[in-house]
Amino acid sequence: LRMKKQNPKSKCVYIAPLKSLARERLKEWSKRLGGPPLNWKVLELSGDTSHDSHVLNSADVLICTPEKWDLISRGWRGVSGDFSSSGARNGRKFVREVGLLVIDEIHLLGEDRG
């Protein structure tokens, strides 16, 4: 809440180690944050979803997997693939608007998944 109060255009990125956990958070947070009085747009970005840059830029909370965040965060410099139809420029804008980055289960990053 403080992040949005200080900068209403800032975004929160939550990185979940598994798509199933990302889905759980999407359901839970869409109910809690998506309705009145906050009316925040909560969006999931994983291997099962695809969104254009306009939808991503309108999100207040982005729930994603490490792989998708890697694609976005590296793509913002134009290093790897296109982030969106507008390429690195939109990716750079999105990454610069991130005011809070939450990494859940960070000790699992880099581990083999079953």
Phi, psi and omega in degrees: 000320180297321180302313182289329178291319180287322180215096185301338180271355182288159183237154174251133176244125177247122181255117179258140183290338183228148178299324181297320177292321177299318179297317178301313180296322179300312180298312182295311185284333175297321177292313184286318187259337185280342180262179179301147004269351186282313181055042178279149177267118181253129188228140176259138176228108179217186179296341181268355183236157173212136182223149176277172186296328180296316179294316179298317182291338179273351181287144173266323179232127178246122177255121184216168175271161180302323181296317180290322178294322177300316179299315180291312186290327176282323181294339183295337178264001182078019183281315181234149177017173178281134173285325183202186179296336180263001174073213189297329182300313179292323177297318179298316179300316181297311182297322180292338180274355180288120180257342181213128178240120181244123178247111181274141177055045184302333179294345179274344181296136181088351178277155174288137178261144182279000000 
